[in-house]
Amino acid sequence: MENRVRQILDQEAEAVRKIPVTESYSQAIELIYKHVHLLKGKLVTSGMGKAGQIAHDIATTFSSTGTPAVFLHPSEAQHGDLGVLQENDLMLVISNSGRTREILELLELKDNLFPDMPVVVISGNNTSPLWEQATAGLFTGGPAEVCPLGLTPTTSTTVMTVIGDVLVALMMEKIGFTAAEYAKRHHGGYLGYKSRERSGHSGGTIY
């Protein structure tokens, strides 16, 4: 069992190490900075299934670190939630296959409202229909899943999450995000306490 655990961990770690590092990261950061911090729009993330859960996490992490973002469910978008989009927003969409029907339909609907709105794509398929629509494409490397069946999103979701973390960290550095600013957005819990402590405003209850 211990050997098998190590094999799985090694496979996941190797997939992270092999994520392609390209100029698209710089392009994605500049797009997010321009639309959110200069034009005062927001980042709208989306994905279906497991990818959607990661997209939701990326949105909340961006929001807590000074870059306003919301998650838009691709199916709910077809029933009115598309109205959350505004002129200066940009989208970040995630699909391992790059063929997720709901995501492709979401971008068609987006084009009906704001055809010039840029799209950052995170995908494991850089020859897919979704990839062709990317203003900036971030390729996961398309690693094999550690799932014994080779089907369940496991390694693919790991690298998607890591790419999201990279974007958040780079944006925090670009805008000079501080512990004091973090505390304003994250008052509760241990992290709220730690951010206030670091910024010289400690105190309050830890929930």
PyMOL commands that place a pseudoatom at each C-alpha (Angstrom):
pseudoatom trace, name=CA, resn=MET, resi=1, chain=A, elem=C, hetatm=0, pos=[0.000, 0.000, 0.000]
pseudoatom trace, name=CA, resn=GLU, resi=2, chain=A, elem=C, hetatm=0, pos=[2.766, 2.468, 0.907]
pseudoatom trace, name=CA, resn=ASN, resi=3, chain=A, elem=C, hetatm=0, pos=[4.470, 1.886, -2.455]
pseudoatom trace, name=CA, resn=ARG, resi=4, chain=A, elem=C, hetatm=0, pos=[1.222, 2.442, -4.332]
pseudoatom trace, name=CA, resn=VAL, resi=5, chain=A, elem=C, hetatm=0, pos=[0.586, 5.674, -2.434]
pseudoatom trace, name=CA, resn=ARG, resi=6, chain=A, elem=C, hetatm=0, pos=[4.062, 6.876, -3.391]
pseudoatom trace, name=CA, resn=GLN, resi=7, chain=A, elem=C, hetatm=0, pos=[3.462, 5.960, -7.040]
pseudoatom trace, name=CA, resn=ILE, resi=8, chain=A, elem=C, hetatm=0, pos=[0.245, 7.986, -7.126]
pseudoatom trace, name=CA, resn=LEU, resi=9, chain=A, elem=C, hetatm=0, pos=[1.887, 10.961, -5.452]
pseudoatom trace, name=CA, resn=ASP, resi=10, chain=A, elem=C, hetatm=0, pos=[4.826, 10.796, -7.839]
pseudoatom trace, name=CA, resn=GLN, resi=11, chain=A, elem=C, hetatm=0, pos=[2.508, 10.681, -10.858]
pseudoatom trace, name=CA, resn=GLU, resi=12, chain=A, elem=C, hetatm=0, pos=[0.569, 13.714, -9.649]
pseudoatom trace, name=CA, resn=ALA, resi=13, chain=A, elem=C, hetatm=0, pos=[3.758, 15.629, -8.849]
pseudoatom trace, name=CA, resn=GLU, resi=14, chain=A, elem=C, hetatm=0, pos=[5.253, 14.801, -12.251]
pseudoatom trace, name=CA, resn=ALA, resi=15, chain=A, elem=C, hetatm=0, pos=[2.106, 16.073, -13.975]
pseudoatom trace, name=CA, resn=VAL, resi=16, chain=A, elem=C, hetatm=0, pos=[2.475, 19.394, -12.146]
pseudoatom trace, name=CA, resn=ARG, resi=17, chain=A, elem=C, hetatm=0, pos=[6.159, 19.641, -13.087]
pseudoatom trace, name=CA, resn=LYS, resi=18, chain=A, elem=C, hetatm=0, pos=[5.271, 19.051, -16.746]
pseudoatom trace, name=CA, resn=ILE, resi=19, chain=A, elem=C, hetatm=0, pos=[2.681, 21.825, -17.027]
pseudoatom trace, name=CA, resn=PRO, resi=20, chain=A, elem=C, hetatm=0, pos=[3.877, 23.821, -20.062]
pseudoatom trace, name=CA, resn=VAL, resi=21, chain=A, elem=C, hetatm=0, pos=[5.105, 27.298, -19.136]
pseudoatom trace, name=CA, resn=THR, resi=22, chain=A, elem=C, hetatm=0, pos=[4.466, 29.674, -22.017]
pseudoatom trace, name=CA, resn=GLU, resi=23, chain=A, elem=C, hetatm=0, pos=[3.997, 33.370, -22.690]
pseudoatom trace, name=CA, resn=SER, resi=24, chain=A, elem=C, hetatm=0, pos=[0.245, 32.746, -22.427]
pseudoatom trace, name=CA, resn=TYR, resi=25, chain=A, elem=C, hetatm=0, pos=[0.561, 33.179, -18.654]
pseudoatom trace, name=CA, resn=SER, resi=26, chain=A, elem=C, hetatm=0, pos=[1.817, 36.717, -19.137]
pseudoatom trace, name=CA, resn=GLN, resi=27, chain=A, elem=C, hetatm=0, pos=[-0.948, 37.327, -21.656]
pseudoatom trace, name=CA, resn=ALA, resi=28, chain=A, elem=C, hetatm=0, pos=[-3.611, 36.002, -19.274]
pseudoatom trace, name=CA, resn=ILE, resi=29, chain=A, elem=C, hetatm=0, pos=[-2.358, 38.143, -16.396]
pseudoatom trace, name=CA, resn=GLU, resi=30, chain=A, elem=C, hetatm=0, pos=[-2.304, 41.267, -18.554]
pseudoatom trace, name=CA, resn=LEU, resi=31, chain=A, elem=C, hetatm=0, pos=[-5.862, 40.575, -19.726]
pseudoatom trace, name=CA, resn=ILE, resi=32, chain=A, elem=C, hetatm=0, pos=[-7.145, 40.093, -16.180]
pseudoatom trace, name=CA, resn=TYR, resi=33, chain=A, elem=C, hetatm=0, pos=[-5.284, 43.173, -14.954]
pseudoatom trace, name=CA, resn=LYS, resi=34, chain=A, elem=C, hetatm=0, pos=[-6.582, 45.333, -17.797]
pseudoatom trace, name=CA, resn=HIS, resi=35, chain=A, elem=C, hetatm=0, pos=[-10.223, 44.306, -17.568]
pseudoatom trace, name=CA, resn=VAL, resi=36, chain=A, elem=C, hetatm=0, pos=[-10.565, 44.080, -13.787]
pseudoatom trace, name=CA, resn=HIS, resi=37, chain=A, elem=C, hetatm=0, pos=[-8.117, 46.626, -12.398]
pseudoatom trace, name=CA, resn=LEU, resi=38, chain=A, elem=C, hetatm=0, pos=[-8.040, 49.235, -15.158]
pseudoatom trace, name=CA, resn=LEU, resi=39, chain=A, elem=C, hetatm=0, pos=[-11.437, 48.948, -16.830]
pseudoatom trace, name=CA, resn=LYS, resi=40, chain=A, elem=C, hetatm=0, pos=[-13.184, 47.997, -13.550]
pseudoatom trace, name=CA, resn=GLY, resi=41, chain=A, elem=C, hetatm=0, pos=[-14.857, 44.903, -14.939]
pseudoatom trace, name=CA, resn=LYS, resi=42, chain=A, elem=C, hetatm=0, pos=[-14.673, 41.484, -13.289]
pseudoatom trace, name=CA, resn=LEU, resi=43, chain=A, elem=C, hetatm=0, pos=[-13.384, 38.010, -13.977]
pseudoatom trace, name=CA, resn=VAL, resi=44, chain=A, elem=C, hetatm=0, pos=[-16.152, 35.508, -14.749]
pseudoatom trace, name=CA, resn=THR, resi=45, chain=A, elem=C, hetatm=0, pos=[-15.116, 31.872, -14.413]
pseudoatom trace, name=CA, resn=SER, resi=46, chain=A, elem=C, hetatm=0, pos=[-16.990, 28.822, -15.647]
pseudoatom trace, name=CA, resn=GLY, resi=47, chain=A, elem=C, hetatm=0, pos=[-16.719, 25.076, -15.993]
pseudoatom trace, name=CA, resn=MET, resi=48, chain=A, elem=C, hetatm=0, pos=[-18.928, 21.994, -15.885]
pseudoatom trace, name=CA, resn=GLY, resi=49, chain=A, elem=C, hetatm=0, pos=[-18.766, 19.171, -13.344]
pseudoatom trace, name=CA, resn=LYS, resi=50, chain=A, elem=C, hetatm=0, pos=[-15.404, 18.829, -11.556]
pseudoatom trace, name=CA, resn=ALA, resi=51, chain=A, elem=C, hetatm=0, pos=[-13.946, 21.589, -13.724]
pseudoatom trace, name=CA, resn=GLY, resi=52, chain=A, elem=C, hetatm=0, pos=[-16.793, 23.811, -12.575]
pseudoatom trace, name=CA, resn=GLN, resi=53, chain=A, elem=C, hetatm=0, pos=[-15.885, 23.220, -8.947]
pseudoatom trace, name=CA, resn=ILE, resi=54, chain=A, elem=C, hetatm=0, pos=[-12.342, 24.290, -9.702]
pseudoatom trace, name=CA, resn=ALA, resi=55, chain=A, elem=C, hetatm=0, pos=[-13.580, 27.355, -11.601]
pseudoatom trace, name=CA, resn=HIS, resi=56, chain=A, elem=C, hetatm=0, pos=[-15.692, 28.296, -8.577]
pseudoatom trace, name=CA, resn=ASP, resi=57, chain=A, elem=C, hetatm=0, pos=[-12.676, 27.947, -6.285]
pseudoatom trace, name=CA, resn=ILE, resi=58, chain=A, elem=C, hetatm=0, pos=[-10.551, 30.100, -8.591]
pseudoatom trace, name=CA, resn=ALA, resi=59, chain=A, elem=C, hetatm=0, pos=[-13.205, 32.829, -8.550]
pseudoatom trace, name=CA, resn=THR, resi=60, chain=A, elem=C, hetatm=0, pos=[-13.454, 32.906, -4.759]
pseudoatom trace, name=CA, resn=THR, resi=61, chain=A, elem=C, hetatm=0, pos=[-9.664, 32.903, -4.367]
pseudoatom trace, name=CA, resn=PHE, resi=62, chain=A, elem=C, hetatm=0, pos=[-9.277, 35.771, -6.829]
pseudoatom trace, name=CA, resn=SER, resi=63, chain=A, elem=C, hetatm=0, pos=[-11.996, 37.729, -5.013]
pseudoatom trace, name=CA, resn=SER, resi=64, chain=A, elem=C, hetatm=0, pos=[-10.364, 37.301, -1.610]
pseudoatom trace, name=CA, resn=THR, resi=65, chain=A, elem=C, hetatm=0, pos=[-7.039, 38.513, -3.002]
pseudoatom trace, name=CA, resn=GLY, resi=66, chain=A, elem=C, hetatm=0, pos=[-8.175, 41.769, -4.558]
pseudoatom trace, name=CA, resn=THR, resi=67, chain=A, elem=C, hetatm=0, pos=[-9.375, 40.752, -8.022]
pseudoatom trace, name=CA, resn=PRO, resi=68, chain=A, elem=C, hetatm=0, pos=[-13.209, 40.684, -8.150]
pseudoatom trace, name=CA, resn=ALA, resi=69, chain=A, elem=C, hetatm=0, pos=[-14.461, 37.457, -9.731]
pseudoatom trace, name=CA, resn=VAL, resi=70, chain=A, elem=C, hetatm=0, pos=[-17.660, 35.430, -9.910]
pseudoatom trace, name=CA, resn=PHE, resi=71, chain=A, elem=C, hetatm=0, pos=[-18.523, 31.895, -10.988]
pseudoatom trace, name=CA, resn=LEU, resi=72, chain=A, elem=C, hetatm=0, pos=[-21.119, 31.466, -13.718]
pseudoatom trace, name=CA, resn=HIS, resi=73, chain=A, elem=C, hetatm=0, pos=[-22.657, 28.016, -14.064]
pseudoatom trace, name=CA, resn=PRO, resi=74, chain=A, elem=C, hetatm=0, pos=[-22.821, 27.252, -17.799]
pseudoatom trace, name=CA, resn=SER, resi=75, chain=A, elem=C, hetatm=0, pos=[-26.259, 25.619, -17.598]
pseudoatom trace, name=CA, resn=GLU, resi=76, chain=A, elem=C, hetatm=0, pos=[-27.782, 28.328, -15.404]
pseudoatom trace, name=CA, resn=ALA, resi=77, chain=A, elem=C, hetatm=0, pos=[-26.380, 30.888, -17.842]
pseudoatom trace, name=CA, resn=GLN, resi=78, chain=A, elem=C, hetatm=0, pos=[-28.898, 29.606, -20.378]
pseudoatom trace, name=CA, resn=HIS, resi=79, chain=A, elem=C, hetatm=0, pos=[-31.718, 30.428, -17.973]
pseudoatom trace, name=CA, resn=GLY, resi=80, chain=A, elem=C, hetatm=0, pos=[-30.928, 34.063, -17.272]
pseudoatom trace, name=CA, resn=ASP, resi=81, chain=A, elem=C, hetatm=0, pos=[-27.691, 34.049, -15.293]
pseudoatom trace, name=CA, resn=LEU, resi=82, chain=A, elem=C, hetatm=0, pos=[-25.833, 35.155, -18.420]
pseudoatom trace, name=CA, resn=GLY, resi=83, chain=A, elem=C, hetatm=0, pos=[-27.035, 38.607, -17.427]
pseudoatom trace, name=CA, resn=VAL, resi=84, chain=A, elem=C, hetatm=0, pos=[-24.194, 38.803, -14.914]
pseudoatom trace, name=CA, resn=LEU, resi=85, chain=A, elem=C, hetatm=0, pos=[-21.856, 39.627, -17.812]
pseudoatom trace, name=CA, resn=GLN, resi=86, chain=A, elem=C, hetatm=0, pos=[-20.964, 43.284, -18.288]
pseudoatom trace, name=CA, resn=GLU, resi=87, chain=A, elem=C, hetatm=0, pos=[-19.107, 45.084, -21.026]
pseudoatom trace, name=CA, resn=ASN, resi=88, chain=A, elem=C, hetatm=0, pos=[-15.636, 45.244, -19.443]
pseudoatom trace, name=CA, resn=ASP, resi=89, chain=A, elem=C, hetatm=0, pos=[-15.601, 41.722, -17.993]
pseudoatom trace, name=CA, resn=LEU, resi=90, chain=A, elem=C, hetatm=0, pos=[-13.503, 38.832, -19.224]
pseudoatom trace, name=CA, resn=MET, resi=91, chain=A, elem=C, hetatm=0, pos=[-14.053, 35.103, -18.908]
pseudoatom trace, name=CA, resn=LEU, resi=92, chain=A, elem=C, hetatm=0, pos=[-11.920, 32.220, -17.696]
pseudoatom trace, name=CA, resn=VAL, resi=93, chain=A, elem=C, hetatm=0, pos=[-13.331, 28.845, -18.714]
pseudoatom trace, name=CA, resn=ILE, resi=94, chain=A, elem=C, hetatm=0, pos=[-12.095, 25.345, -17.877]
pseudoatom trace, name=CA, resn=SER, resi=95, chain=A, elem=C, hetatm=0, pos=[-12.613, 22.116, -19.804]
pseudoatom trace, name=CA, resn=ASN, resi=96, chain=A, elem=C, hetatm=0, pos=[-10.211, 19.193, -19.845]
pseudoatom trace, name=CA, resn=SER, resi=97, chain=A, elem=C, hetatm=0, pos=[-11.513, 17.868, -23.159]
pseudoatom trace, name=CA, resn=GLY, resi=98, chain=A, elem=C, hetatm=0, pos=[-12.064, 21.282, -24.705]
pseudoatom trace, name=CA, resn=ARG, resi=99, chain=A, elem=C, hetatm=0, pos=[-15.302, 19.871, -26.077]
pseudoatom trace, name=CA, resn=THR, resi=100, chain=A, elem=C, hetatm=0, pos=[-17.680, 20.355, -23.157]
pseudoatom trace, name=CA, resn=ARG, resi=101, chain=A, elem=C, hetatm=0, pos=[-20.996, 21.179, -24.814]
pseudoatom trace, name=CA, resn=GLU, resi=102, chain=A, elem=C, hetatm=0, pos=[-22.231, 23.527, -22.104]
pseudoatom trace, name=CA, resn=ILE, resi=103, chain=A, elem=C, hetatm=0, pos=[-19.032, 25.588, -22.197]
pseudoatom trace, name=CA, resn=LEU, resi=104, chain=A, elem=C, hetatm=0, pos=[-19.043, 25.884, -25.972]
pseudoatom trace, name=CA, resn=GLU, resi=105, chain=A, elem=C, hetatm=0, pos=[-22.685, 26.965, -25.853]
pseudoatom trace, name=CA, resn=LEU, resi=106, chain=A, elem=C, hetatm=0, pos=[-21.865, 29.464, -23.100]
pseudoatom trace, name=CA, resn=LEU, resi=107, chain=A, elem=C, hetatm=0, pos=[-19.285, 31.152, -25.316]
pseudoatom trace, name=CA, resn=GLU, resi=108, chain=A, elem=C, hetatm=0, pos=[-21.797, 31.327, -28.163]
pseudoatom trace, name=CA, resn=LEU, resi=109, chain=A, elem=C, hetatm=0, pos=[-24.238, 33.063, -25.824]
pseudoatom trace, name=CA, resn=LYS, resi=110, chain=A, elem=C, hetatm=0, pos=[-21.490, 35.373, -24.597]
pseudoatom trace, name=CA, resn=ASP, resi=111, chain=A, elem=C, hetatm=0, pos=[-20.773, 36.364, -28.189]
pseudoatom trace, name=CA, resn=ASN, resi=112, chain=A, elem=C, hetatm=0, pos=[-24.405, 37.405, -28.634]
pseudoatom trace, name=CA, resn=LEU, resi=113, chain=A, elem=C, hetatm=0, pos=[-23.927, 39.962, -25.853]
pseudoatom trace, name=CA, resn=PHE, resi=114, chain=A, elem=C, hetatm=0, pos=[-20.258, 40.922, -25.979]
pseudoatom trace, name=CA, resn=PRO, resi=115, chain=A, elem=C, hetatm=0, pos=[-18.443, 39.400, -28.972]
pseudoatom trace, name=CA, resn=ASP, resi=116, chain=A, elem=C, hetatm=0, pos=[-15.201, 41.215, -28.124]
pseudoatom trace, name=CA, resn=MET, resi=117, chain=A, elem=C, hetatm=0, pos=[-15.015, 39.933, -24.537]
pseudoatom trace, name=CA, resn=PRO, resi=118, chain=A, elem=C, hetatm=0, pos=[-11.717, 38.027, -24.154]
pseudoatom trace, name=CA, resn=VAL, resi=119, chain=A, elem=C, hetatm=0, pos=[-11.611, 34.432, -22.967]
pseudoatom trace, name=CA, resn=VAL, resi=120, chain=A, elem=C, hetatm=0, pos=[-8.852, 32.705, -21.016]
pseudoatom trace, name=CA, resn=VAL, resi=121, chain=A, elem=C, hetatm=0, pos=[-9.018, 28.931, -21.460]
pseudoatom trace, name=CA, resn=ILE, resi=122, chain=A, elem=C, hetatm=0, pos=[-7.548, 26.230, -19.220]
pseudoatom trace, name=CA, resn=SER, resi=123, chain=A, elem=C, hetatm=0, pos=[-7.667, 22.888, -21.030]
pseudoatom trace, name=CA, resn=GLY, resi=124, chain=A, elem=C, hetatm=0, pos=[-5.965, 19.548, -21.485]
pseudoatom trace, name=CA, resn=ASN, resi=125, chain=A, elem=C, hetatm=0, pos=[-6.637, 19.647, -25.226]
pseudoatom trace, name=CA, resn=ASN, resi=126, chain=A, elem=C, hetatm=0, pos=[-4.868, 22.311, -27.256]
pseudoatom trace, name=CA, resn=THR, resi=127, chain=A, elem=C, hetatm=0, pos=[-6.392, 21.197, -30.559]
pseudoatom trace, name=CA, resn=SER, resi=128, chain=A, elem=C, hetatm=0, pos=[-10.010, 21.435, -29.427]
pseudoatom trace, name=CA, resn=PRO, resi=129, chain=A, elem=C, hetatm=0, pos=[-12.922, 23.673, -30.486]
pseudoatom trace, name=CA, resn=LEU, resi=130, chain=A, elem=C, hetatm=0, pos=[-12.653, 25.507, -27.159]
pseudoatom trace, name=CA, resn=TRP, resi=131, chain=A, elem=C, hetatm=0, pos=[-8.944, 26.149, -27.598]
pseudoatom trace, name=CA, resn=GLU, resi=132, chain=A, elem=C, hetatm=0, pos=[-9.627, 27.802, -30.938]
pseudoatom trace, name=CA, resn=GLN, resi=133, chain=A, elem=C, hetatm=0, pos=[-11.738, 30.418, -29.147]
pseudoatom trace, name=CA, resn=ALA, resi=134, chain=A, elem=C, hetatm=0, pos=[-9.100, 31.281, -26.552]
pseudoatom trace, name=CA, resn=THR, resi=135, chain=A, elem=C, hetatm=0, pos=[-7.662, 34.757, -26.372]
pseudoatom trace, name=CA, resn=ALA, resi=136, chain=A, elem=C, hetatm=0, pos=[-5.077, 33.190, -24.070]
pseudoatom trace, name=CA, resn=GLY, resi=137, chain=A, elem=C, hetatm=0, pos=[-4.799, 29.412, -23.762]
pseudoatom trace, name=CA, resn=LEU, resi=138, chain=A, elem=C, hetatm=0, pos=[-3.218, 27.677, -20.766]
pseudoatom trace, name=CA, resn=PHE, resi=139, chain=A, elem=C, hetatm=0, pos=[-2.456, 24.042, -21.590]
pseudoatom trace, name=CA, resn=THR, resi=140, chain=A, elem=C, hetatm=0, pos=[-2.396, 21.574, -18.695]
pseudoatom trace, name=CA, resn=GLY, resi=141, chain=A, elem=C, hetatm=0, pos=[-0.195, 19.157, -20.589]
pseudoatom trace, name=CA, resn=GLY, resi=142, chain=A, elem=C, hetatm=0, pos=[-3.030, 16.651, -20.835]
pseudoatom trace, name=CA, resn=PRO, resi=143, chain=A, elem=C, hetatm=0, pos=[-1.696, 14.230, -18.187]
pseudoatom trace, name=CA, resn=ALA, resi=144, chain=A, elem=C, hetatm=0, pos=[-3.077, 10.717, -17.751]
pseudoatom trace, name=CA, resn=GLU, resi=145, chain=A, elem=C, hetatm=0, pos=[-5.423, 10.298, -14.789]
pseudoatom trace, name=CA, resn=VAL, resi=146, chain=A, elem=C, hetatm=0, pos=[-4.240, 8.383, -11.707]
pseudoatom trace, name=CA, resn=CYS, resi=147, chain=A, elem=C, hetatm=0, pos=[-7.730, 6.873, -11.596]
pseudoatom trace, name=CA, resn=PRO, resi=148, chain=A, elem=C, hetatm=0, pos=[-7.282, 3.090, -12.155]
pseudoatom trace, name=CA, resn=LEU, resi=149, chain=A, elem=C, hetatm=0, pos=[-9.894, 3.307, -14.919]
pseudoatom trace, name=CA, resn=GLY, resi=150, chain=A, elem=C, hetatm=0, pos=[-8.231, 6.291, -16.531]
pseudoatom trace, name=CA, resn=LEU, resi=151, chain=A, elem=C, hetatm=0, pos=[-11.588, 8.065, -16.487]
pseudoatom trace, name=CA, resn=THR, resi=152, chain=A, elem=C, hetatm=0, pos=[-12.270, 9.890, -13.220]
pseudoatom trace, name=CA, resn=PRO, resi=153, chain=A, elem=C, hetatm=0, pos=[-10.955, 13.491, -13.179]
pseudoatom trace, name=CA, resn=THR, resi=154, chain=A, elem=C, hetatm=0, pos=[-8.009, 13.232, -10.795]
pseudoatom trace, name=CA, resn=THR, resi=155, chain=A, elem=C, hetatm=0, pos=[-4.650, 14.297, -12.205]
pseudoatom trace, name=CA, resn=SER, resi=156, chain=A, elem=C, hetatm=0, pos=[-6.382, 16.594, -14.691]
pseudoatom trace, name=CA, resn=THR, resi=157, chain=A, elem=C, hetatm=0, pos=[-8.138, 18.462, -11.897]
pseudoatom trace, name=CA, resn=THR, resi=158, chain=A, elem=C, hetatm=0, pos=[-4.894, 18.687, -9.935]
pseudoatom trace, name=CA, resn=VAL, resi=159, chain=A, elem=C, hetatm=0, pos=[-3.097, 20.520, -12.727]
pseudoatom trace, name=CA, resn=MET, resi=160, chain=A, elem=C, hetatm=0, pos=[-6.118, 22.766, -13.368]
pseudoatom trace, name=CA, resn=THR, resi=161, chain=A, elem=C, hetatm=0, pos=[-6.090, 23.771, -9.705]
pseudoatom trace, name=CA, resn=VAL, resi=162, chain=A, elem=C, hetatm=0, pos=[-2.364, 24.468, -9.782]
pseudoatom trace, name=CA, resn=ILE, resi=163, chain=A, elem=C, hetatm=0, pos=[-2.720, 26.671, -12.871]
pseudoatom trace, name=CA, resn=GLY, resi=164, chain=A, elem=C, hetatm=0, pos=[-5.422, 28.640, -11.045]
pseudoatom trace, name=CA, resn=ASP, resi=165, chain=A, elem=C, hetatm=0, pos=[-3.084, 29.052, -8.075]
pseudoatom trace, name=CA, resn=VAL, resi=166, chain=A, elem=C, hetatm=0, pos=[-0.343, 30.328, -10.380]
pseudoatom trace, name=CA, resn=LEU, resi=167, chain=A, elem=C, hetatm=0, pos=[-2.661, 32.966, -11.857]
pseudoatom trace, name=CA, resn=VAL, resi=168, chain=A, elem=C, hetatm=0, pos=[-3.784, 34.128, -8.414]
pseudoatom trace, name=CA, resn=ALA, resi=169, chain=A, elem=C, hetatm=0, pos=[-0.221, 34.371, -7.083]
pseudoatom trace, name=CA, resn=LEU, resi=170, chain=A, elem=C, hetatm=0, pos=[0.989, 36.269, -10.155]
pseudoatom trace, name=CA, resn=MET, resi=171, chain=A, elem=C, hetatm=0, pos=[-1.895, 38.726, -9.931]
pseudoatom trace, name=CA, resn=MET, resi=172, chain=A, elem=C, hetatm=0, pos=[-1.305, 39.333, -6.223]
pseudoatom trace, name=CA, resn=GLU, resi=173, chain=A, elem=C, hetatm=0, pos=[2.290, 40.221, -7.051]
pseudoatom trace, name=CA, resn=LYS, resi=174, chain=A, elem=C, hetatm=0, pos=[1.268, 42.455, -9.957]
pseudoatom trace, name=CA, resn=ILE, resi=175, chain=A, elem=C, hetatm=0, pos=[-1.155, 44.541, -7.882]
pseudoatom trace, name=CA, resn=GLY, resi=176, chain=A, elem=C, hetatm=0, pos=[1.014, 44.540, -4.752]
pseudoatom trace, name=CA, resn=PHE, resi=177, chain=A, elem=C, hetatm=0, pos=[-1.692, 42.924, -2.640]
pseudoatom trace, name=CA, resn=THR, resi=178, chain=A, elem=C, hetatm=0, pos=[-0.979, 43.252, 1.104]
pseudoatom trace, name=CA, resn=ALA, resi=179, chain=A, elem=C, hetatm=0, pos=[-2.028, 41.528, 4.310]
pseudoatom trace, name=CA, resn=ALA, resi=180, chain=A, elem=C, hetatm=0, pos=[-3.951, 44.671, 5.263]
pseudoatom trace, name=CA, resn=GLU, resi=181, chain=A, elem=C, hetatm=0, pos=[-5.982, 44.451, 2.055]
pseudoatom trace, name=CA, resn=TYR, resi=182, chain=A, elem=C, hetatm=0, pos=[-6.503, 40.734, 2.615]
pseudoatom trace, name=CA, resn=ALA, resi=183, chain=A, elem=C, hetatm=0, pos=[-7.890, 41.433, 6.090]
pseudoatom trace, name=CA, resn=LYS, resi=184, chain=A, elem=C, hetatm=0, pos=[-10.480, 43.823, 4.649]
pseudoatom trace, name=CA, resn=ARG, resi=185, chain=A, elem=C, hetatm=0, pos=[-11.841, 41.012, 2.483]
pseudoatom trace, name=CA, resn=HIS, resi=186, chain=A, elem=C, hetatm=0, pos=[-11.395, 38.085, 4.852]
pseudoatom trace, name=CA, resn=HIS, resi=187, chain=A, elem=C, hetatm=0, pos=[-12.455, 39.166, 8.328]
pseudoatom trace, name=CA, resn=GLY, resi=188, chain=A, elem=C, hetatm=0, pos=[-13.566, 35.849, 9.792]
pseudoatom trace, name=CA, resn=GLY, resi=189, chain=A, elem=C, hetatm=0, pos=[-11.707, 32.719, 10.791]
pseudoatom trace, name=CA, resn=TYR, resi=190, chain=A, elem=C, hetatm=0, pos=[-8.067, 31.968, 11.393]
pseudoatom trace, name=CA, resn=LEU, resi=191, chain=A, elem=C, hetatm=0, pos=[-6.943, 33.523, 8.102]
pseudoatom trace, name=CA, resn=GLY, resi=192, chain=A, elem=C, hetatm=0, pos=[-8.733, 36.742, 8.966]
pseudoatom trace, name=CA, resn=TYR, resi=193, chain=A, elem=C, hetatm=0, pos=[-6.995, 36.784, 12.325]
pseudoatom trace, name=CA, resn=LYS, resi=194, chain=A, elem=C, hetatm=0, pos=[-3.589, 36.072, 10.801]
pseudoatom trace, name=CA, resn=SER, resi=195, chain=A, elem=C, hetatm=0, pos=[-3.987, 38.753, 8.126]
pseudoatom trace, name=CA, resn=ARG, resi=196, chain=A, elem=C, hetatm=0, pos=[-4.949, 41.349, 10.743]
pseudoatom trace, name=CA, resn=GLU, resi=197, chain=A, elem=C, hetatm=0, pos=[-2.022, 40.264, 12.908]
pseudoatom trace, name=CA, resn=ARG, resi=198, chain=A, elem=C, hetatm=0, pos=[0.414, 40.675, 10.022]
pseudoatom trace, name=CA, resn=SER, resi=199, chain=A, elem=C, hetatm=0, pos=[-0.986, 44.083, 9.140]
pseudoatom trace, name=CA, resn=GLY, resi=200, chain=A, elem=C, hetatm=0, pos=[-0.790, 45.311, 12.737]
pseudoatom trace, name=CA, resn=HIS, resi=201, chain=A, elem=C, hetatm=0, pos=[-4.526, 45.121, 13.436]
pseudoatom trace, name=CA, resn=SER, resi=202, chain=A, elem=C, hetatm=0, pos=[-4.789, 41.880, 15.424]
pseudoatom trace, name=CA, resn=GLY, resi=203, chain=A, elem=C, hetatm=0, pos=[-7.703, 41.133, 17.672]
pseudoatom trace, name=CA, resn=GLY, resi=204, chain=A, elem=C, hetatm=0, pos=[-11.213, 39.795, 17.455]
pseudoatom trace, name=CA, resn=THR, resi=205, chain=A, elem=C, hetatm=0, pos=[-12.705, 36.365, 17.721]
pseudoatom trace, name=CA, resn=ILE, resi=206, chain=A, elem=C, hetatm=0, pos=[-11.501, 33.443, 15.635]
pseudoatom trace, name=CA, resn=TYR, resi=207, chain=A, elem=C, hetatm=0, pos=[-14.512, 31.639, 14.232]
for i in range(1, 207): cmd.bond("trace and resi %d" % i, "trace and resi %d" % (i + 1))
show_as sticks, trace
zoom trace
